[in-house]
């Protein structure tokens, strides 16, 4: 289980650049994190809540072969 707070959300910090983080940047942060933590070719079970559900849905649409299960909550 990997729990993640997006940059500028909850406990997530922005390490460089301005305070604004685009939607594409947020999705790519998730993509990079998954790429670093999950063995290549192994699909993930992805859960997103609130704004994280939006990010998770976009991630699954962009990288459908990397998602085995998707759960979205308000």
Legacy VTK file of the C-alpha trace (Angstrom):
# vtk DataFile Version 3.0
C-alpha trace
ASCII
DATASET POLYDATA
POINTS 74 float
0.000 0.000 0.000
1.318 3.378 -1.022
-0.458 6.442 0.348
0.198 9.666 -1.499
-0.735 13.319 -0.952
-0.524 15.447 -4.097
1.820 18.440 -4.143
0.182 21.281 -2.237
-2.550 18.994 -0.812
-2.782 17.786 2.808
0.800 16.877 3.811
2.186 16.998 0.260
4.918 19.591 -0.264
5.888 21.455 -3.409
9.645 20.979 -3.615
10.349 23.394 -6.458
8.540 25.882 -8.647
5.461 27.942 -7.909
2.439 27.118 -5.781
0.282 26.231 -8.794
0.442 22.592 -9.911
-1.345 21.800 -13.167
-3.618 18.805 -13.623
-1.147 17.262 -16.071
1.688 17.716 -13.560
-0.328 15.994 -10.835
-1.073 13.017 -13.080
2.579 12.782 -14.100
3.687 12.874 -10.434
1.470 9.820 -9.823
2.854 8.152 -12.962
6.424 8.770 -11.845
5.743 7.582 -8.302
4.144 4.358 -9.549
7.063 3.856 -11.945
9.527 4.141 -9.061
7.674 1.948 -6.566
5.937 -0.768 -8.609
7.826 -3.373 -10.674
7.605 -2.715 -14.419
4.648 -4.392 -16.086
2.773 -4.985 -12.840
-0.633 -3.239 -12.948
-1.774 -1.364 -9.854
-4.976 -1.255 -7.868
-5.643 2.468 -7.803
-7.933 4.212 -5.317
-8.697 7.936 -5.398
-10.890 10.069 -3.161
-12.099 13.625 -3.717
-9.599 15.411 -5.992
-7.532 12.225 -5.965
-10.427 10.485 -7.740
-10.105 12.964 -10.614
-6.352 12.354 -10.805
-6.836 8.568 -10.595
-9.479 8.601 -13.355
-7.236 10.590 -15.681
-4.281 8.354 -14.858
-6.345 5.239 -15.670
-7.518 6.800 -18.953
-3.946 7.687 -19.976
-2.327 4.458 -18.808
-5.083 1.791 -19.000
-2.642 -1.123 -19.243
-1.069 -0.061 -15.935
-4.312 -0.204 -13.904
-5.825 -3.519 -12.836
-8.535 -2.083 -10.563
-9.884 1.466 -10.137
-11.961 2.696 -7.212
-13.179 6.302 -7.226
-14.862 7.962 -4.248
-16.484 11.371 -4.098
LINES 1 75
74 0 1 2 3 4 5 6 7 8 9 10 11 12 13 14 15 16 17 18 19 20 21 22 23 24 25 26 27 28 29 30 31 32 33 34 35 36 37 38 39 40 41 42 43 44 45 46 47 48 49 50 51 52 53 54 55 56 57 58 59 60 61 62 63 64 65 66 67 68 69 70 71 72 73
